[in-house]
Amino acid sequence: MTTPRPWAYSAFRVEVRARRQLSPRFLRLTFGGPDLRHFAPWGADQRIKLFLPMADGSVPEFGLLDDPTPHPSEWYARWRALPEDARNVLRTYTPAAIRPEAREIDVDFFLHTPAGPASAWAIDATIGESLVLTGPDVRMGYTGYGLHWKPGDARRFLLVADETAYPAARNILATLPADADIDLLIEVDDAADEILSRSAPAGARVAVAQRGALEESGVERAARAWTARNGARAAKDPRFFAWIAGEAGSTTRIRRMLTGEAGIPKDRVAFLGYWRTGGALVD
């Protein structure tokens, strides 16, 4: 008899199986382990959470690995109650690839400068090193939890992404129909790390913006130009859908631009803040 599971995600024990440098600042780690046979590849921008090990390789005990995995209202409260120096780092990512049949997941780390906890861990991670991640469990059936990419019957798309959103945007591009009308706005700090445009299908209109040091980010300026050219038509098109992901302030302002200035209905604009200028968005 299957043990009832109290929520949509489960904890999975994994180990590092492979490392691959994709660009100067993108590092792909492949995680694997028998637990991943239950991992559910539900969506293109599916969020997972990595529980980075402590310096000695351990994971503090706060109920995460109970079976079934407790609801986060339980384990998170226990995690928060740990002394700060005994509390491991949590970070949210979107898998670059999910292969349940091989019991593997790829996660692309953008190596920030200066390195944050996740970047520092990934740089030093060795083959065989263990950690824990949480993600959707196929035993729960489809729930849609952790997904923002829900375009319905849309056929015209605007995708906006900085480096932190490249894996999700790449996954989304792979799902689009052959007749899709696509605008892709990409932000990058160093041109050597712009590895997303190669995933754009033939016919997609791609604009690459340098981040720069101005208050309005490069991708915001690109979105403003796109809105001036296309906003009014997109607002009238019931098969238009926009997906915006990256720095929290920038994504919020671009969404406001599309919905407020152009009048695109809010339910046709998905936006996700993956990080915030000055540090991580959330634990």
N, C-alpha and C positions, 0 to 999 in steps of 0.2 A: 504494500500500500504506500502511495506517495505521500510524504509529509506535507501538509498544507503550508503554503508559503505566504507570509503576511504582507508582501508587497511585491512590486514589479522587478526589483533588482536582487541579485545574489552576489555574494563574495566568491571570488575565484582565486585559488592559489596558483601562481605561475612562476616561471623562471625565464631569465634572458636566454634566448636561443641563438640570436644572431644580431650583428651590428652592421649598419651600412651608412656611409656618409653620402648624402644626396647632394649636398652643396656645402660651401664653407660653413654655414650656420644651421643646416638641417641634418639631423642625425636620426636615422630610423632604427628603432629597436624592435625586434620580433620577440614576443612573449609566447610561451607555450606551456602546456601542462594538461593532464587528463581532465581536470575540472572543466576545461573549455568545451567539452563535448556538449555541455548544457547552455553555452553562450548563444544568445539569439541575435542574429544579424538583421535587426528590424529596420534600420533606416540609415540614410546617407549621412545625416549629421548627428547620429546617435552619440550621446554623451556617456562617458565612463569616468570613473574616479580611480586614480592611482593612489595607493597608500604607500608612500615611500618608506623604506626601512630606516631604522635608527642607524647611527654611525657604526654600531656593532652588528648590524644586519638583522636585528630583531624587530618584531612588530609588537607594540604594547598590547596588552590584553584589555580590551574594552567591549567584548562580546561580538565583535564583527564576524568572527569565524564560527559562531554558533550555527548549528544546523536545525532548522532553516535560518538563513540570515535574518536578523531582527530588522524591524522597520527602522529607518534612520532616526526617527524621533527618540529611539532607545539608544542605539549605539553612538549616535552623535553626542547625546547628552553625557554619556560615559566618557567619550573621548575628550570633550571640553572640560570634564572634571579632573582629568589627569594633570599633574604638575606640568608647567610649561616645558621644563627641561626633559620631561618623560613623554612628551606628546609628539608623535611623528607628523610629518608634513603630508597634507592631502592636496591633490591637484586634479583638475578636470581636463579631459582630453576627448577628442573624437578619433576613433581608430582610422588609420589610413587603409586598412584592409582587415577583413574578418574571415577566417577559414576554419569554421567549426569542424569540418571533416578532418583537418590536419591538426586540430587542437591548437591553433595559432591565431594571434592578433598582432598586427603591425601598428606601432605608434610612432609618429614623427615628432621629434622634439626640436623646436626652434631654440637655438642656443643663445640666450640673451646675454648682453654685455652691459653691466657686470652680470655674472651668472647668478640666477636665483637658485633656490633649493632644487627645483626639478632639473634645470640645466646642469647644475653641478653634479647631481646624482647621475644623470644620463651620461655625461662625459666620462665618468669613472666606472660606470656599470660594466661588469665582466660577465662573460658567458657562464651560465649556471647560477647566477645570483638570483635570489628569490625575492618576491614581493607579492602584494595582494592587490587586486583590482575589483571593482564592482561594476556590474553591467546587467543588461536584461537577460532573463532566464527563460529558455524555451519552454520549460515546464509550466510557466505561468500563462502561456498563450500570448497572443499579440495584445499589447496594452497601449502602445504609442508613447509611453513615458520616455522623456528625455529627447524627444524629437520636435524640431520646429519646421522642418522641411515637409510641408503638407500642401502641395500646390494644386490638388484637385485635378481639374481638367485643363489647367493652364497650358498654353502653347507659346506664350511670349514671356521671356524671363529677363530680369535684371539681377545679376549676382555681384555682390560687392564683398571683397575679402582682403584682409591684410595677412601677413605670414601665419599668424596663429590660426587662421581659418582656411588655409590652403588644403589640408586633408579633407575637411568637410566639403569644400567647394569642388574638389577633384571628384569626390564620390558623387556629388550631385550631378556634375557634368556627365558622368558615365551613365546616369539614369535617364537623361533627357531623350525625348523621341527624335527621330531623324529629321522631322519637319519643324523642329523647335526654332523659334526666333530668339537669339541669345545675345545679350550685352553683358560683358564681363569686365568689371572694374577692379583692378588689382593694385594694391599698395605694397611697396617694397622699400626697404632702407638701403640695401646693397643689391645692385642688379644681378650679381652672381647668385643670389638666393631666389631669384624669380623663377620658380620651377612649376608654376601653375599653368601658364599660358600654353605650354606644350600639351596639356590635357584638353584644351578647348577644341571642339569639333570644327571641321571645315565650315566656313560661313559665319561663325561666331564673330562678333565685333569685340575686339579686345583693346582696352586702354590700360596702360601701366603708368602709375603715378609714383613719383618719388615722395617719400614721407616728408622730409624737410623739417625745418625748425619753426615754421610759422604756426600761429594759433590754429588756423584752419588746416587740417591735414591734407596731404596730397589727394587722397581718395575722396575727401569731401569736395575739393575743387572739381575733381572729375565728375562726381555725382551732381554737382551744381550745373556743370555744362550739359550733362546728360538730361537733367530735368528741364533745362531751358529748351532743348531740342525735342524731347520726347514726352515730357510729363503730361501735357494736356491730352495727347493721344492715348497714353497708357491709362489715364484716369477713366476714359470712356470704354476701355477694352476689358470686358468681363473675363477674358482668358489671359490676363496679365498677372504675374506674380513676381514679387521682389524678395530677395533673401540677402540680408546684410549681416556681416559678422566681423568682429575684430575688437578694437579698443572701444570701451564702453561709451565714452563721451562722443566719439566720432559716430558710432553706429546710431546712437540716440538722435544726434543732430541730422544725420542723413534720413532717418525715418521721418523726423519732423518735416524735413524738406519735401519728401515725397507725399506725405499725407496732408500736411498743412498748406504748403505752397502749390503743389500740383493737384491736390484734391484726390489722390488715389485712396480708395477705401482702406481703412486700417487692417481689415481682415485679409488683404492681399499684400501685406508687407510684414514679413517675419524679420525680427532683428535680435541679435544675441551679442552681449558684451562678454568677450572671452578674457579680457584683462582691462586694467585701468592704468593710465599714465602714472608712473611712480611705483607700480607694484602689481601683485596678483589681485584679481577682483574679489575672490572669496577663498576660503579654505577648501 
